[in-house]
Amino acid sequence: MISNKKTIKIALSLTINFLFFGLVSFGQNTTAKPFIHSNVQERTNQIFDSLVKIRRDFHSYPELSGKEKITSEKITKYLLGLGLEVHSNIGGYGVIGVLRTNKKGKRIAWRADIDALASDSLGVTDFRSQNKGVRHICGHDVHITIALGIVDVLVSQKKYLTGTIYFVFQPAEENLSGAKAMIDDGLFDIINPEEIYALHITPMPTGLMSTKPNWVFAGYKSLKVSFKNSNENDSIVSYTQKLMLSLKNIKSESKFWDNRNLLDPNIGLANPNTIYKNFTTVNQDFKITETDQQVSISTFISSSNEVIMDSITSALKERIGSSKYSKKLINVSYNDEFPTINNNKDLTIKTMRSLSNIYGNENVFSLYGAIPDGRSDDFALFQKQIPGVYFLLGGSNFEKGLISMPHTPNFAIDESCLKTGVNFFSSMIIERLSK
């Protein structure tokens, strides 16, 4: 996950506030065989200690984006050991595992990112990184381990399943290149899923899971307005900066800007009346580029939903078109360098309902707003090809001082989140296969 850095102090505050959420009920009966989810939990308990060892091994030997050779080899070995069909070196060190039940049914894909980050911090665990300058402080070691656990559990229940499950282990998520590389290297010639899913660890307390339909994170794009070069450049730049800033609809004194309010029970993300929806923010640091032919003004803009974001360029064109600078306008455009997670509404509702029914309303809840801090994940590129859902999984235990805030030097998890992730998402895949 690409994200802005935050302090541990803020992360701790978020997790404490989170305990006071009003949780949302999704109650709906499941359709899989009644005993199978008990089987899932029993098998997860049996393999939990081995999953902890696997996770600690990945954590101890992290590899940067595009260099995940040993990580990939370990994943391949594990999948082959469970009898899966395996395709390696897809889009770099990407790995695909295919679990075929040899019975007609749905085709479901699960994605896990596998790369780590450059970091010189020592970490807070006893099993610290052995690769100098590299650490798993975004939780991808957790994502890999949960995915491998899901493979094991589903293999153990294979006789009760139908259809095909694909496991996509993606390299180079941190630099947003791995998903595209796998697609360009023929990923969807090898697999043809009808649905695709993924998770990311968050600083929520362990045992909890959340998501929402449509945009989970606010859209974050570079907005550029270009004009013909002229002796009016100074006034054009000043006019355009003011015009772009006028798009912002959050006051400078708003509680919106304090990240500790993201999980506030009254105005935070879990409240239907959250302040984190229908917003647009504009970065006040503008970049001015001038050539012999044109002058361009660009900055970053963020918005909570696709409708607002898509309307901005046309609105700017219209306003400039009615100004005295209309004949000098060349273009208004976005740079889509930051893909936006966009959860399929129908699948989000259905999967949240089934998980709530199996694991309890108190553990599964919906967000109502978009997280407004410039996060991105190239899982979004898979979602452009196939309907999918991106889940947020809690990994913190604040009583023990374990705060799973990605991209912070003291990133740490309560390893019980491995069990939660394997249980929740093994059951979710089973439910989707049974439809």
Salt bridges, closest charged atoms under 4 A:
ASP57 OD2 - LYS74 NZ 2.65
GLU73 OE2 - LYS69 NZ 2.68
GLU85 OE2 - HIS87 NE2 2.66
GLU85 OE1 - ARG100 NE 2.93
ASP113 OD2 - ARG111 NH1 3.49
ASP113 OD2 - HIS140 NE2 3.18
ASP113 OD1 - HIS143 ND1 2.63
ASP115 OD1 - HIS140 ND1 3.00
ASP141 OD2 - ARG55 NE 2.88
ASP141 OD2 - HIS59 ND1 2.84
ASP152 OD1 - ARG43 NE 2.67
GLU173 OE1 - HIS140 NE2 3.47
GLU174 OE2 - HIS140 NE2 3.39
GLU174 OE1 - HIS407 NE2 3.37
ASP184 OD2 - LYS180 NZ 2.70
GLU194 OE2 - ARG107 NH1 3.73
GLU195 OE2 - LYS106 NZ 3.07
GLU195 OE2 - ARG432 NH2 2.82
GLU232 OE1 - LYS328 NZ 2.92
ASP258 OD2 - ARG260 NH2 2.86
ASP336 OD1 - LYS221 NZ 3.11
ASP346 OD2 - LYS350 NZ 3.10
ASP373 OD2 - LYS6 NZ 2.40
ASP373 OD2 - ARG375 NE 2.90
ASP377 OD1 - ARG111 NH2 2.57
ASP378 OD1 - ARG111 NH2 3.50
GLU415 OE2 - ARG55 NH1 3.15
GLU415 OE1 - ARG56 NH2 2.79
GLU431 OE2 - HIS37 NE2 2.73
